[in-house]
Amino acid sequence: MPETIQDPKLVVRDILRDEWDNDAVPTELEERDIHTGWFDDGKGFPQIAVSNRNEDLSTVTDTGFTAIAGDGSGGVQDRTGTVLVTAFAGSRDEYDSRGIERLQAEDMGNEISRIIGRNQSPGEYLALAVGPREDLVDDEVSPTEYAVQFRIRYLWKKEPARD
């Protein structure tokens, strides 16, 4: 097991890019439309942003360790975290037909859920799973904008550095 891991945002972004199926959505996304960070004004709609890594110990003990490495080099920690994946579909102004913006958001959400659900053990992760889904509707702008957001959960074992 690793002492450190690749940034989970990059792992999730790469999985989404590699497995995205444009046949599953009304409006296609290019690889660059799936990115880390927050909404990118330069890209427009639709786009997917992977952001907000949050990580902690999954089992809290007095020492923060769940075990000692077999070679006695130090403690092992079970770490758990989340990243946000937000599919920004936009408003009706981005589409030729009315109502496609809601369908785009729904279908992008379904595609994210499908892809992450099929990739539960990428690389050094013990687990990667789709967490809660939230429909985001911004009706304070005109026309109303639609998005779908997931908390993608991950779990990994942090082991001490080996010399």
Buried (B, 14 or more C-beta within 10 A) or exposed (E): EEEEBEEBBEBBBBBBBEEBEEEEBBBEBEEEBBBBEEBBEEBEBBBBBBBBBEBEBBEEEEEEBBEEBEEEEBBBBBBBBBBBBBBBBBBBEBBEEEEBBBBBBBBBBBBBBBBBEEBEEBEEBBEBBBBEBEEBEEEEEEBBBBBBBBBBBBBBBBBBEEE
